[in-house]
Amino acid sequence: MRLDDEQESSHYEVQDGRSGGGLGGGGLGGGLGMLLPLIGSRFGCGGIVVVLIIMVVMGINPLSLIGGGGGGQQVQTERPAAGQLTDVQRTSLKVLGSTERRWTDIFKAEGQQYPPPTLVFYSQNGQSGCGAAQSAMGPFYCPADQRIYLDTDFFNEMETRFNAPGDFPIGYIIAHEVGHHIQTITGEADKIRKAQQRASEAEGNALQVKMELQADCYAGVWAARDTNLMEAGDLEEGMRAAEAIGDDTLQKSAGRRPVPESFTHGTSAQRMEWLRKGLSTGDPAQCDTFQGAI
C-alpha cells in the first residue's frame, strides 16, 4: 500500500498491561475467565471452541490465561505523541485515518455524520469495555465503548504462522474491525444480536458468520474507495490473509476436522469472496450478507 503521504488518525490510545497475572483478580475472575463469557455471549459455545483452537495454533496455552492468586493487574491508558509510537502502530493509524476519510465521504453522501472509532494498542494484556483484552483474541471491536483493540504482534503472526505478509493485510484487518463499527453505529449489529438471542446455537453462529463476512466486504469497500493506496500485489496479499483466517483453515491447522456449525467467521472461500466483492464494487449496499435473514 502507498501509505507514505497518508495522514495518521488522531483517534488512538495505548495501554500498558504487560506485567502481572490475569486482569481483575484471581481464579477465573480474570484472563480466560473473563474472556470466555464474553465470547460465549457473542458467538455461542462454537465461538469459544474456535478461539481455543486459534490459541493452540498460535502456540498459546489457554490455561496460561487463567489468573492465579490475588491482586489484579493495573492497565495504564495514555496517548503518547505520534513520534513515540512504533512503525507498525503508525502504519495502523495511517490505515485508520484512511478509513475515517472514506467512510466520512460515504456517510456524508447519505446526509449523515460518521463518528470514527478509537484504536487502542496494547501488548499481551489490556482492558476493554467488553472485558479483558488478550493477545490470543486477535484484533477485535468492542461495541460497548466503540473501540478497536489491537496487539500489533498479531501482524507478526499473520506473516510467520499464516504466511500472509505485506502491508495490505494490516489494512484489511483494521478495516474489517472498522466494518464492525459501521454495523454498530447504523444499528445493524443490534438487530443481529437480537436475532441471535431468539436463535439456536447453530443459527446464532450462522448469523455471526454473516456479520463477519459483511465486515470483510466493508473492508473491501474502503480499499476500493481509496484507490491511491492500492498498488500491484495488494489484492493478492488481501486474498492470502482472508484465506488464512477462515474458520475451516484454522480448524484444519489445529488438526481438527472442520465443523461448519461451529464456524463464527466464515470459510476461507467465503471470506475471500466477500472481500473481493467489496473491492470490485466499492459499494456498501452490495455488502448485504443477510439477504432478509434479520
Buried (B, 14 or more C-beta within 10 A) or exposed (E): BEBEEBEBBEBBBBBBBEEBBBBBBBEBBBBBBBBBEBBBBBBBBBBBBBBBBBBBBBEBEBEBBBBEEEEBBEBEEEEEEEEEBEEBBBBBBBBBBBBBBBBBEBBEEEEEEBBBBBBBBBBBBBBBEBBBBBBBBBBBBBBEEBBBBBBBEBBEBBEEEBEBBBBBBBBBBBBBBBBBBBBBBEEBBEBBBEBBEEBEBEBBBBBBBBBBBBBBBBBBBBBBBBEEBBEEEBBEBBBBBBBBBBBBBBBBBBEBEBBBEBBBBBBBEBBBBBBBBBBEBBBBEBBEBBEEEB
